[in-house]
Amino acid sequence: MLHKFGVLLAAATVVVAGWATTAGAGAPATVPAPAQTSPPACPPVLPISGMVTASTATSLTVSYSIMLSPPCGYDPPITVSLFASRADAEQWRAPVAAATSGPQRYGTVTVGGLTPDTEYWFRLSDVEGRQDRYIVGGPARTAAQPACTATAAVTSAWDGGFVATVTVRNTGTEPIDGWRFWWQWSGDERIQTAWNAVPDSTDTGPAVRDAGYNAALPPGGSATFGLLVATSAAPATITPSCGR
């Protein structure tokens, strides 16, 4: 009798142990909660700055400085987009022109093909197309169409100087009474003499003005003069500018 009771007790122990094992296998596994990630703590500064630093009748130049890199800021190159109104700029709507910088974090972008004497607003974006949310630059106005234009030809050159022939023309619709001509110098140009014009150089570069008797130019009219210039390196060409 005792023997049978021992067998039954052992069998019951095996059944209970098997039930416990099966129950443990079916219990849901504990899944750790995902780690909480916080957004980056960005310094309280503008990620990029920009301002118009130069203009012509058909272009605007914007200087920019990237202060922060992603995720708080931007990476170059930087694209400057121009808009015809502040409302369009604020909504990034209907840009009228754009240009892109080089790889510099501090640089300039010149946007060309613009209309003279016209206001524009600008926005900035980066290489990944991230649009800056803060800077709405402007209005910046292109220069008025110049009343005169100038063409110049270096007719002879040698070590130490050159001779240039220049024509100034009234391209406006009103007569001009007085004009001035200048060009961007390389550093040491000095006007030795001029004929049909008067040297009028300043610290910013060599220039001449009309000789008095050829100051008045009707629309479409022109005046031609010559220059003898001393320089350590004679240029192949000069890029002239004309104004009143």
C-alpha positions as CSV (number, residue, x, y, z in Angstrom):
1,M,0.0,0.0,0.0
2,L,2.8,2.4,0.9
3,H,4.5,1.5,-2.3
4,K,1.5,2.4,-4.4
5,F,1.1,5.7,-2.5
6,G,4.7,6.6,-3.3
7,V,4.3,5.9,-7.0
8,L,1.2,8.1,-7.1
9,L,2.9,10.9,-5.3
10,A,5.9,10.8,-7.7
11,A,3.5,10.8,-10.7
12,A,1.7,13.8,-9.3
13,T,5.0,15.6,-8.7
14,V,5.9,15.1,-12.4
15,V,2.6,16.4,-13.6
16,V,2.8,19.5,-11.5
17,A,6.4,20.2,-12.6
18,G,5.3,19.8,-16.3
19,W,2.4,22.2,-15.8
20,A,4.7,24.8,-14.3
21,T,7.1,24.5,-17.2
22,T,4.4,24.9,-19.7
23,A,2.8,27.8,-18.0
24,G,6.2,29.6,-17.8
25,A,6.8,29.1,-21.6
26,G,3.5,30.8,-22.4
27,A,4.0,33.9,-20.2
28,P,4.6,37.2,-22.2
29,A,8.2,38.4,-22.3
30,T,9.0,41.7,-20.7
31,V,9.9,44.3,-23.4
32,P,12.1,47.2,-22.2
33,A,10.7,50.7,-22.7
34,P,12.3,52.6,-25.6
35,A,14.9,55.2,-24.5
36,Q,13.7,58.7,-24.5
37,T,15.5,61.0,-26.9
38,S,15.6,64.8,-26.4
39,P,15.9,67.3,-29.2
40,P,19.4,68.9,-29.5
41,A,20.0,71.9,-27.3
42,C,20.7,74.6,-29.8
43,P,22.4,77.8,-28.8
44,P,20.1,80.9,-28.8
45,V,21.8,82.4,-31.9
46,L,20.7,82.8,-35.5
47,P,22.1,79.7,-37.5
48,I,23.0,82.0,-40.4
49,S,23.1,85.7,-41.2
50,G,22.9,87.5,-44.6
51,M,22.9,91.0,-46.0
52,V,23.1,92.7,-49.3
53,T,26.6,94.2,-49.7
54,A,26.6,95.3,-53.4
55,S,24.2,96.1,-56.3
56,T,24.3,96.9,-59.9
57,A,21.6,97.7,-62.4
58,T,21.1,93.9,-63.0
59,S,22.6,92.1,-59.9
60,L,22.5,92.0,-56.1
61,T,25.3,90.5,-54.0
62,V,24.5,88.9,-50.7
63,S,27.1,88.2,-48.0
64,Y,26.3,85.3,-45.7
65,S,27.9,83.8,-42.5
66,I,27.0,80.3,-41.3
67,M,27.0,80.3,-37.5
68,L,25.9,76.7,-36.8
69,S,26.0,73.3,-38.5
70,P,23.2,70.8,-38.6
71,P,21.1,69.8,-36.7
72,C,21.0,73.4,-35.4
73,G,22.1,75.1,-38.6
74,Y,23.2,74.6,-42.2
75,D,26.0,73.4,-44.5
76,P,27.3,75.1,-47.6
77,P,26.8,75.7,-50.4
78,I,24.2,78.3,-49.7
79,T,21.5,79.3,-52.2
80,V,20.1,82.8,-52.3
81,S,16.6,83.0,-53.7
82,L,15.1,86.4,-54.6
83,F,11.4,87.3,-54.5
84,A,9.4,90.2,-55.9
85,S,7.5,90.9,-52.6
86,R,7.9,90.4,-48.9
87,A,4.8,88.3,-48.9
88,D,6.2,85.9,-51.5
89,A,9.5,85.8,-49.6
90,E,7.8,84.9,-46.3
91,Q,6.0,82.0,-47.9
92,W,8.9,80.9,-50.2
93,R,6.5,81.5,-53.1
94,A,7.4,82.2,-56.7
95,P,11.2,83.0,-56.6
96,V,12.2,85.2,-59.5
97,A,16.0,84.4,-59.4
98,A,18.5,82.4,-57.5
99,A,22.2,81.7,-57.3
100,T,24.4,79.3,-55.2
101,S,27.6,79.9,-53.3
102,G,30.8,77.9,-53.2
103,P,31.8,75.6,-50.3
104,Q,32.8,78.5,-48.0
105,R,31.0,78.9,-44.6
106,Y,31.5,82.7,-45.0
107,G,31.1,84.0,-48.5
108,T,29.1,86.0,-51.1
109,V,26.5,85.1,-53.7
110,T,25.8,87.3,-56.7
111,V,22.4,86.9,-58.3
112,G,22.2,88.3,-61.9
113,G,19.7,88.9,-64.6
114,L,17.6,91.3,-62.5
115,T,15.6,94.4,-63.6
116,P,17.1,97.8,-63.0
117,D,15.7,100.0,-60.3
118,T,13.6,97.2,-58.7
119,E,13.2,96.0,-55.1
120,Y,13.8,92.4,-54.2
121,W,13.7,90.3,-51.0
122,F,15.9,87.3,-50.3
123,R,15.8,84.0,-48.4
124,L,18.6,81.5,-47.7
125,S,18.7,77.7,-48.0
126,D,21.5,75.1,-47.8
127,V,22.9,72.2,-49.7
128,E,20.2,69.8,-48.4
129,G,17.4,72.2,-49.3
130,R,16.8,73.2,-45.7
131,Q,15.1,76.6,-45.8
132,D,16.1,79.2,-43.2
133,R,13.1,80.2,-41.0
134,Y,14.5,83.5,-39.7
135,I,16.1,85.7,-42.3
136,V,13.8,87.6,-44.7
137,G,16.2,90.1,-46.3
138,G,15.2,93.3,-48.0
139,P,14.0,95.3,-49.6
140,A,17.2,95.6,-51.7
141,R,17.0,97.7,-54.8
142,T,19.0,97.3,-58.0
143,A,20.7,100.4,-59.3
144,A,19.0,102.5,-62.0
145,Q,20.0,101.9,-65.5
146,P,23.1,104.2,-66.1
147,A,22.5,107.2,-68.2
148,C,25.7,106.5,-70.1
149,T,27.8,103.5,-71.1
150,A,31.5,103.4,-72.0
151,T,33.6,101.1,-74.2
152,A,37.4,101.1,-74.0
153,A,40.1,99.5,-76.1
154,V,43.8,99.2,-75.2
155,T,45.3,100.3,-78.6
156,S,49.0,99.8,-77.6
157,A,50.9,98.5,-74.6
158,W,54.4,98.1,-73.4
159,D,56.4,97.4,-70.2
160,G,55.4,100.3,-68.0
161,G,52.2,101.6,-69.7
162,F,49.5,101.6,-72.3
163,V,47.3,103.8,-74.4
164,A,43.5,103.4,-74.4
165,T,40.8,104.8,-76.6
166,V,37.4,105.3,-74.8
167,T,33.9,106.2,-76.1
168,V,31.2,107.4,-73.7
169,R,27.6,107.3,-75.0
170,N,24.3,108.6,-73.7
171,T,22.0,105.6,-73.5
172,G,19.2,107.4,-71.7
173,T,16.3,109.4,-73.0
174,E,17.4,112.8,-71.5
175,P,20.4,114.9,-72.5
176,I,23.5,114.6,-70.3
177,D,25.3,117.7,-69.1
178,G,28.6,116.3,-67.8
179,W,30.0,112.8,-67.5
180,R,32.7,110.8,-65.7
181,F,34.6,107.7,-66.7
182,W,36.5,105.2,-64.5
183,W,37.7,101.6,-64.3
184,Q,38.7,99.0,-61.7
185,W,42.4,99.3,-61.3
186,S,44.9,96.5,-60.4
187,G,46.9,98.7,-58.0
188,D,49.3,101.1,-59.6
189,E,47.7,102.7,-62.7
190,R,48.4,106.4,-63.1
191,I,46.9,108.5,-65.8
192,Q,49.8,110.4,-67.4
193,T,47.7,112.5,-69.8
194,A,44.4,112.5,-71.5
195,W,43.1,114.2,-74.7
196,N,39.5,115.3,-75.0
197,A,39.1,114.6,-71.3
198,V,40.5,115.7,-67.9
199,P,42.2,113.3,-65.4
200,D,40.1,113.1,-62.3
201,S,41.5,110.1,-60.3
202,T,40.7,109.4,-56.7
203,D,41.9,106.9,-54.0
204,T,39.5,104.4,-55.4
205,G,41.0,104.3,-58.9
206,P,41.9,106.2,-62.1
207,A,39.1,108.3,-63.6
208,V,38.5,111.2,-66.1
209,R,35.8,113.7,-66.6
210,D,34.6,115.5,-69.6
211,A,36.7,118.4,-71.0
212,G,33.8,120.9,-70.9
213,Y,33.3,121.3,-74.6
214,N,32.1,117.7,-74.9
215,A,30.1,117.6,-71.6
216,A,26.7,117.8,-73.3
217,L,25.5,114.6,-74.9
218,P,22.0,114.3,-76.4
219,P,20.3,110.9,-76.3
220,G,22.3,108.6,-78.4
221,G,25.2,111.1,-78.6
222,S,28.8,110.1,-77.7
223,A,32.3,111.5,-77.0
224,T,35.6,109.8,-77.7
225,F,38.8,110.5,-75.8
226,G,42.3,109.0,-75.3
227,L,44.4,108.0,-72.3
228,L,48.1,107.5,-71.7
229,V,48.5,105.4,-68.5
230,A,51.6,104.3,-66.6
231,T,51.5,101.0,-64.9
232,S,53.8,98.1,-63.9
233,A,51.7,95.6,-65.8
234,A,49.7,96.7,-68.8
235,P,46.3,94.9,-69.0
236,A,45.0,93.4,-72.2
237,T,41.6,95.1,-71.6
238,I,40.0,97.4,-69.1
239,T,36.4,97.2,-67.8
240,P,35.0,100.7,-67.9
241,S,32.2,102.4,-66.0
242,C,30.4,105.6,-66.8
243,G,28.2,108.0,-64.8
244,R,27.5,111.7,-64.2
